[in-house]
């Protein structure tokens, strides 16, 4: 988010602009990104994708006043403050990742999911399959459809009185990352715990009947897992990614053969706050800034929320290794982070009737809105929340409340001209120059010490010359 909220006296909170240049992650990217980019674009390595480089460069401008800002003003006391522009990127910027997570969860909890119980279904696949899923978006969609269709079949079997054509309502989140900054494609699906059937009311308008699912035991989940494994392996064979013999061997593995289905988390229909927390968890970014700490001058440590196979939860990395791990988790452009399925799909004829049961109804504006100058404004979509409302939803403090007189402030200008930005920042004592990005540099001398012969003193290195590639008789040259 573009703010931090601090307490100024008991019972009150005050908005304070965030300063990303003071965070450890920003300083790491500022100092080492050009070096990582030069090393990744070497003779024997592929250059990083353009969208990855663009995401890092936009992050270096996010929240920096020298690149432009908005001005908020209080009409009561004349107090002003500046709001820096955000990059709105995906995968790199912790602030914009948090905003996207909160906005997605708020929209789904307010306007999409009806007041019905919601269960989380999670699918993990073997490591051998993750390599293909990480690089093939179409294959991700195929596996996700298999997963949701099997869950739909299971819910039909456990929903008494439903028809064979009853549909589920689901929102699926595709996670391309694990808790330790590793590439790990798996699926989190928030599914209404039951099925919907179409009905017609007295006005011949489409309606829905909901059939709640009964208790789903471990036997039912194991059956879903077995069917998913069989169909997914058949899909890989049909696409030519596996041999049939390899699929048969993987299908005979015990303990699920690397496939895992979990459905232990269920949210009650009255617990809307719990549902929003679950949706934030499903829409979370690949890393959290508060888990990153400086270990020493040359290493960082990332505290993973889950321990690894060796029992440790701390990941010690150099700055270049950390940037490389985050770069691998940046999602490709024009790829959806979450998808709708069943009665919640955009083309479903029952979607309007289902989302009408959500806590906050979506009301389309009947009259065009205009600003103070009389210019017609486009109506805001229900999924687009105001920046100030998202901050208030997280920190329980409205950022446009004046800290002096507590009146409501308003944004009166957006300043992006370089000359105006410089004059205003110099007038209020802020830096008018963006943080300097360190150029690419060679490795330190101690990283080249491997293969060197060290004699006595740590600072007296005898550098061994490399052996020639071919034998050469120097007597001939003399």
C-alpha positions in Angstrom: 0.0 0.0 0.0 1.0 3.6 -0.4 0.9 4.4 3.3 1.8 3.5 6.8 -0.5 4.3 9.7 1.0 5.3 13.1 -0.5 6.2 16.4 0.0 9.8 17.4 -2.0 9.7 20.7 -4.1 7.1 22.5 -7.2 6.1 20.4 -6.1 7.9 17.2 -4.2 7.0 14.1 -2.5 9.2 11.5 -1.6 8.5 7.9 2.1 8.6 7.0 3.5 8.2 3.5 5.5 5.1 3.0 9.2 5.4 2.1 10.2 2.3 0.1 13.8 3.6 -0.4 14.4 2.8 3.3 13.3 -0.8 3.1 15.8 -3.7 2.8 14.3 -5.1 -0.4 14.4 -1.7 -2.3 18.1 -1.2 -1.3 18.9 -4.7 -2.5 17.3 -4.1 -5.9 18.7 -0.6 -6.1 22.2 -1.9 -5.5 22.3 -5.2 -7.3 19.7 -5.3 -10.0 21.9 -4.0 -12.8 24.6 -6.5 -11.8 22.1 -9.4 -11.8 20.7 -8.2 -15.2 24.2 -8.1 -16.7 25.1 -11.6 -15.4 21.7 -13.0 -16.6 22.3 -11.7 -20.1 25.8 -13.2 -20.4 27.1 -15.3 -23.3 25.8 -18.6 -21.9 22.6 -17.5 -20.2 19.3 -16.5 -21.6 18.3 -12.9 -21.1 15.4 -12.4 -18.6 12.0 -11.8 -20.1 11.1 -8.2 -20.9 8.2 -8.2 -18.5 10.5 -9.2 -15.6 12.9 -6.4 -16.3 10.0 -4.0 -16.7 8.6 -5.1 -13.3 11.8 -4.4 -11.5 12.4 -1.0 -13.1 8.8 0.1 -12.4 9.3 -1.0 -8.7 12.3 1.3 -8.4 10.0 4.2 -9.2 7.1 3.1 -7.0 6.4 5.4 -4.1 9.2 7.9 -5.0 8.0 11.5 -4.9 10.5 12.5 -7.5 8.6 10.6 -10.1 5.3 12.4 -9.4 2.6 12.5 -6.8 -1.0 13.5 -6.0 -1.8 16.4 -3.6 -4.4 16.0 -0.9 -5.8 19.2 0.7 -8.0 20.0 3.7 -10.5 22.8 3.1 -11.0 23.4 6.8 -7.4 24.1 8.0 -5.4 24.2 4.7 -3.2 21.2 5.6 -1.7 19.4 2.6 0.2 16.1 2.1 1.6 14.3 -0.9 0.7 10.8 -2.1 3.4 9.1 -4.3 2.3 7.2 -7.4 2.4 3.4 -7.4 3.7 1.0 -10.1 0.7 -1.4 -10.0 3.1 -4.2 -10.8 2.8 -7.9 -10.1 5.3 -10.0 -8.2 8.1 -7.5 -7.3 6.5 -4.6 -5.4 5.3 -5.6 -1.9 3.0 -2.5 -1.6 1.2 -3.1 -5.0 1.1 -6.9 -4.2 -0.7 -6.1 -0.9 -3.1 -3.8 -2.6 -4.0 -6.3 -5.2 -4.4 -9.0 -2.6 -6.7 -6.9 -0.4 -8.7 -5.6 -3.4 -9.3 -9.1 -4.7 -10.4 -10.4 -1.3 -12.7 -7.5 -0.6 -14.4 -7.7 -4.0 -15.0 -11.5 -3.7 -16.2 -11.3 -0.1 -18.5 -8.3 -0.7 -19.9 -8.8 -4.2 -19.3 -12.4 -5.4 -19.6 -15.1 -2.8 -23.1 -15.6 -1.4 -23.9 -16.0 2.3 -23.2 -19.7 2.2 -20.5 -21.9 3.6 -17.2 -21.9 1.6 -14.6 -24.7 1.6 -11.0 -24.4 0.4 -9.8 -27.2 -1.9 -6.0 -27.4 -2.5 -4.3 -29.5 -5.2 -0.6 -30.3 -5.4 1.1 -32.4 -8.1 4.4 -34.3 -8.3 7.6 -32.3 -8.9 8.0 -34.0 -12.3 4.8 -32.4 -13.5 5.5 -28.9 -12.0 8.2 -28.2 -14.6 5.6 -28.4 -17.4 3.0 -26.5 -15.5 5.3 -23.7 -14.8 5.9 -23.0 -18.5 2.6 -23.9 -20.1 -0.4 -21.7 -19.2 -2.8 -23.9 -21.3 -1.7 -27.0 -19.4 -2.4 -25.2 -16.2 -5.9 -24.5 -17.3 -6.4 -28.2 -18.4 -5.3 -29.5 -15.0 -7.4 -26.9 -13.2 -10.5 -27.9 -15.1 -9.9 -31.6 -14.2 -9.5 -30.7 -10.6 -12.7 -28.6 -10.5 -14.8 -31.1 -12.4 -13.9 -33.9 -10.0 -14.7 -31.6 -7.0 -18.0 -30.8 -8.7 -18.8 -34.5 -9.1 -18.0 -35.1 -5.4 -20.2 -32.3 -4.2 -23.1 -33.6 -6.3 -22.8 -37.0 -4.7 -22.8 -35.4 -1.2 -25.7 -32.9 -1.8 -29.0 -34.7 -1.3 -31.8 -33.9 -3.7 -29.7 -32.2 -6.4 -29.9 -32.9 -10.1 -27.2 -34.5 -12.2 -26.7 -31.1 -14.0 -26.2 -29.1 -10.8 -23.2 -26.8 -10.8 -20.8 -25.5 -8.2 -19.6 -22.0 -7.7 -15.8 -21.6 -7.4 -13.0 -19.1 -7.6 -9.6 -20.7 -8.3 -6.2 -19.2 -7.5 -3.1 -20.5 -9.4 0.0 -20.3 -7.2 3.3 -20.4 -9.0 5.4 -20.2 -5.8 6.1 -22.0 -2.6 6.7 -20.7 0.9 10.5 -20.8 0.4 10.6 -18.7 -2.8 10.7 -21.8 -4.9 8.8 -22.5 -8.2 5.9 -24.6 -7.1 2.7 -24.6 -9.2 -0.4 -25.6 -7.1 -4.0 -24.6 -7.0 -6.1 -23.1 -4.2 -9.9 -23.1 -4.9 -12.6 -21.4 -2.7 -15.8 -23.3 -3.5 -19.3 -22.8 -2.1 -19.9 -26.0 -0.1 -22.8 -27.3 -2.2 -24.3 -27.1 -5.6 -26.8 -24.8 -7.4 -29.8 -25.7 -9.6 -31.7 -23.4 -11.9 -35.3 -22.6 -11.1 -37.9 -20.2 -12.4 -40.0 -17.9 -10.2 -43.4 -16.4 -10.8 -42.0 -13.7 -13.2 -40.2 -16.4 -15.3 -36.9 -14.9 -14.2 -34.0 -17.3 -13.7 -33.3 -18.3 -10.1 -31.3 -20.8 -8.2 -31.8 -23.5 -5.5 -28.9 -24.3 -3.3 -28.3 -27.8 -2.0 -25.8 -27.9 0.9 -23.2 -30.6 0.9 -23.2 -33.1 3.8 -20.1 -34.1 5.7 -17.2 -34.9 3.2 -15.0 -37.5 4.8 -11.4 -38.7 4.0 -12.7 -41.5 1.8 -14.5 -39.0 -0.5 -11.4 -36.8 -0.7 -9.2 -39.9 -1.5 -11.5 -40.8 -4.3 -11.3 -37.3 -5.7 -7.5 -37.5 -5.5 -7.3 -40.9 -7.3 -9.5 -39.7 -10.2 -7.5 -36.5 -10.5 -4.2 -38.5 -10.7 -5.6 -40.8 -13.4 -7.0 -38.0 -15.6 -4.0 -35.7 -15.2 -1.5 -38.4 -16.1 -3.7 -39.4 -19.1 -3.6 -35.7 -20.2 0.2 -35.6 -20.1 0.4 -38.8 -22.1 -2.1 -37.4 -24.7 -0.1 -34.2 -25.1 3.1 -36.2 -25.6 4.8 -35.0 -22.4 5.0 -38.5 -20.9 5.3 -42.0 -22.2 2.4 -44.3 -21.4 4.8 -46.6 -19.4 6.0 -43.7 -17.3 2.4 -42.7 -16.5 1.6 -46.3 -15.5 4.6 -46.3 -13.1 3.6 -43.0 -11.6 0.0 -44.2 -11.3 1.2 -47.2 -9.2 3.1 -45.1 -6.6 1.7 -45.4 -3.1 0.6 -42.5 -0.9 -1.0 -40.6 -3.8 2.1 -40.7 -6.0 2.9 -37.1 -5.3 -0.7 -35.9 -5.8 -2.3 -34.3 -2.8 -5.8 -33.0 -2.3 -6.8 -31.1 0.9 -10.2 -29.9 1.9 -10.0 -29.4 5.6 -10.7 -25.6 5.8 -14.4 -24.7 5.7 -15.8 -21.2 6.5 -19.2 -20.8 8.1 -21.8 -18.7 6.2 -21.8 -16.1 9.0 -18.1 -15.7 9.3 -17.5 -13.1 6.5 -14.4 -11.8 8.2 -12.9 -15.4 8.1 -13.9 -15.7 4.5 -12.0 -12.5 3.6 -8.9 -13.7 5.5 -9.0 -17.0 3.6 -9.3 -15.1 0.3 -6.4 -12.9 1.2 -4.4 -16.0 1.9 -5.3 -17.5 -1.5 -4.5 -14.2 -3.2 -1.3 -13.6 -1.4 1.9 -12.5 -3.2 5.0 -14.8 -3.6 7.0 -13.2 -0.7 6.4 -11.0 2.3 8.7 -8.0 3.1 8.6 -8.6 6.8 10.2 -12.0 6.4 13.4 -10.5 4.9 16.3 -9.5 7.1 20.0 -8.6 6.7 22.3 -11.3 7.9 25.7 -9.8 7.2 27.3 -7.5 4.7 27.0 -10.1 1.9 24.0 -12.2 2.8 20.3 -11.9 3.4 18.0 -14.3 5.3 14.4 -15.0 4.4 12.3 -16.6 7.1 9.9 -19.1 5.5 6.6 -19.6 7.3 6.9 -23.4 6.7 10.0 -25.5 7.5 11.8 -27.2 4.7 12.6 -30.9 4.3 15.7 -30.4 6.5 13.6 -28.9 9.3 15.0 -25.3 8.8 12.8 -22.4 8.0 15.6 -19.8 7.2 16.8 -19.4 3.7 20.3 -17.7 3.5 20.8 -16.0 0.1 23.1 -13.5 -1.5 21.4 -10.4 -3.0 21.9 -11.8 -6.5 20.3 -15.1 -5.6 17.4 -13.4 -4.0 16.7 -11.2 -7.0 16.9 -14.3 -9.2 14.4 -16.2 -7.1 11.9 -13.3 -7.1 12.4 -12.8 -10.9 11.5 -16.4 -11.5 8.2 -15.9 -9.7 7.0 -12.8 -11.6 3.8 -13.9 -13.5 3.8 -13.5 -17.2 1.7 -10.7 -18.7 -2.0 -11.2 -19.6 -2.3 -14.2 -17.3 -5.1 -14.3 -14.8 -4.1 -14.8 -11.2 -7.6 -16.2 -10.3 -10.4 -17.7 -12.4 -14.2 -18.2 -12.0 -15.9 -21.6 -12.5 -19.4 -23.0 -12.5 -22.2 -20.6 -11.6 -19.7 -17.9 -10.9 -18.2 -18.0 -14.4 -18.8 -14.8 -16.4 -20.9 -16.6 -19.1 -23.0 -18.5 -16.6 -26.8 -17.7 -16.9 -27.0 -18.2 -13.1 -24.3 -15.8 -12.1 -26.6 -12.8 -11.6 -28.9 -14.8 -9.3 -26.0 -16.2 -7.3 -24.1 -13.0 -6.7 -27.4 -11.3 -5.7 -27.1 -13.3 -2.5 -23.7 -11.6 -1.7 -23.6 -9.2 1.3 -23.2 -6.1 -0.8 -25.3 -5.8 -4.0 -23.8 -4.4 -7.1 -26.0 -1.5 -8.3 -25.4 -0.1 -11.7 -25.5 3.7 -11.9 -28.5 5.1 -13.8 -27.2 8.7 -14.2 -23.7 9.7 -15.5 -21.4 11.2 -12.8 -19.6 14.5 -13.5 -16.8 16.2 -11.7 -16.6 19.8 -10.6 -15.7 21.0 -14.1 -18.7 19.2 -15.6 -16.7 16.4 -17.3 -18.6 13.1 -17.4 -16.8 10.4 -15.5 -17.0 6.7 -16.2 -18.8 4.7 -13.5 -16.4 2.8 -11.2 -16.6 -1.0 -11.4 -17.5 -2.8 -8.2 -14.2 -4.6 -8.2 -12.2 -1.3 -8.2 -11.9 0.0 -4.7 -10.7 3.4 -3.9 -7.2 3.7 -2.6 -8.3 5.3 0.7 -11.0 2.7 1.3 -8.5 -0.2 0.9 -6.2 1.5 3.5 -9.1 1.9 5.9 -10.0 -1.7 5.4 -6.4 -2.9 6.4 -5.4 -0.3 9.1 -8.9 0.7 10.3 -8.0 4.3 9.7 -9.2 6.6 6.9 -6.1 8.2 5.3 -8.0 11.3 4.0 -8.9 12.4 7.5 -6.9 15.5 8.3 -4.5 14.9 11.2 -4.9 18.5 12.4 -8.7 19.2 12.4 -9.9 15.6 11.6 -12.0 16.9 8.6 -12.2 14.9 5.4 -9.5 15.9 2.9 -9.7 15.7 -0.9 -7.3 15.1 -3.7 -7.0 18.3 -5.7 -4.2 17.7 -8.2 -1.9 15.2 -9.8 1.6 16.6 -10.5 3.8 14.8 -12.9 5.7 17.6 -14.7 9.4 17.4 -13.8 9.8 21.1 -13.2 6.7 21.4 -10.9 7.7 18.2 -9.0 11.2 19.6 -8.4 9.9 23.0 -7.2 7.4 21.6 -4.8 9.7 19.0 -3.3 12.5 21.6 -2.8 10.1 23.9 -1.2 8.9 21.4 1.4 12.4 20.0 2.0 12.1 16.6 0.3 14.6 15.2 -2.1 13.8 16.2 -5.7 16.2 13.5 -7.2 15.2 9.8 -7.3 17.4 7.3 -5.6 20.5 6.5 -7.6 20.5 3.1 -9.2 23.9 1.4 -8.9 25.4 0.4 -12.3 26.5 -3.2 -13.0 29.8 -4.1 -11.4 32.3 -6.9 -11.3 32.5 -9.4 -8.5 34.5 -8.5 -5.4 38.1 -9.6 -5.1 37.3 -12.3 -2.5 34.9 -14.0 -4.8 37.8 -14.6 -7.2 39.9 -16.1 -4.4 39.0 -19.6 -5.4 41.9 -21.2 -7.1 44.3 -18.6 -5.8 47.3 -19.6 -3.7 47.4 -17.8 -0.4 50.8 -17.3 1.3 50.9 -16.5 5.0 49.1 -13.1 5.1 45.4 -13.0 4.2 46.2 -9.9 2.0 49.1 -11.5 0.1 47.5 -13.6 -2.6 49.6 -15.3 -5.3 47.3 -15.4 -8.4 47.9 -18.6 -10.3 47.8 -18.2 -14.1 45.5 -20.6 -16.0 47.1 -23.4 -17.9 47.2 -23.0 -21.7 44.5 -24.8 -23.6 47.2 -26.4 -25.9 50.8 -27.4 -25.4 53.2 -24.7 -26.6 56.9 -25.0 -27.0 58.3 -21.6 -26.1 61.8 -22.4 -27.5 60.4 -22.2 -31.0 59.2 -18.6 -30.5 62.6 -17.6 -29.2 
